[in-house]
Amino acid sequence: MNFEEQNQRLQEIIKKLEKNDTSIEEGTKLYEEGVKIAKDCYNILNTNKGKITILKQELDELDTSSNDEF
């Protein structure tokens, strides 16, 4: 699943858990699934944050080097 699909599934799990109409076993399984999805989403966000940071640094370096020419 991609980030958007995982986020959607996490929202579904939250809604089910907030209803308080699941058994303790089902609630536990949903909670475990939610924690796994949350970890996966966190990792995806962290990876993309790193990529964006690198791209920004590269852009800043280009901007700095082009200012040296003037």
C-alpha positions in Angstrom: 0.0 0.0 0.0 1.2 3.5 -0.7 1.1 6.3 1.9 -2.4 7.5 0.9 -3.9 4.0 1.1 -2.2 3.4 4.4 -3.5 6.7 5.8 -7.0 5.8 4.6 -6.8 2.4 6.3 -5.6 4.0 9.5 -8.6 6.4 9.5 -10.9 3.4 9.1 -9.3 1.7 12.0 -9.6 4.8 14.2 -13.3 5.1 13.4 -13.9 1.5 14.2 -12.1 1.8 17.5 -13.8 5.0 18.4 -17.2 3.3 18.0 -16.4 1.0 20.9 -18.5 -1.8 19.4 -15.7 -4.3 18.7 -14.7 -7.2 20.8 -11.5 -6.9 22.8 -9.9 -9.4 20.4 -10.9 -7.5 17.3 -10.0 -4.2 19.0 -6.6 -5.5 19.8 -6.0 -6.7 16.3 -7.1 -3.4 14.9 -4.9 -1.6 17.3 -1.9 -3.7 16.3 -2.6 -3.1 12.6 -2.9 0.6 13.3 0.4 0.7 15.1 2.1 -1.1 12.2 0.5 1.3 9.6 1.5 4.3 11.7 5.1 3.1 11.8 5.1 2.5 8.1 3.7 6.0 7.4 6.3 7.5 9.7 9.1 5.8 7.8 7.7 6.9 4.5 7.5 10.5 5.8 11.0 10.4 7.2 12.4 9.0 3.9 10.8 11.7 1.9 11.8 14.4 4.4 15.4 13.2 3.9 15.0 13.4 0.1 13.5 16.9 0.3 16.3 18.0 2.6 19.0 16.8 0.1 17.2 18.4 -2.8 16.9 21.7 -1.0 20.6 21.6 -0.1 21.4 21.0 -3.8 19.2 23.9 -4.8 20.7 26.2 -2.2 24.2 25.2 -3.5 23.1 26.1 -7.0 21.7 29.4 -5.8 24.9 30.2 -3.9 27.2 29.3 -6.8 25.1 31.4 -9.3 25.4 34.4 -7.0 29.2 34.0 -7.0 29.1 34.8 -10.8 27.7 38.2 -10.3 
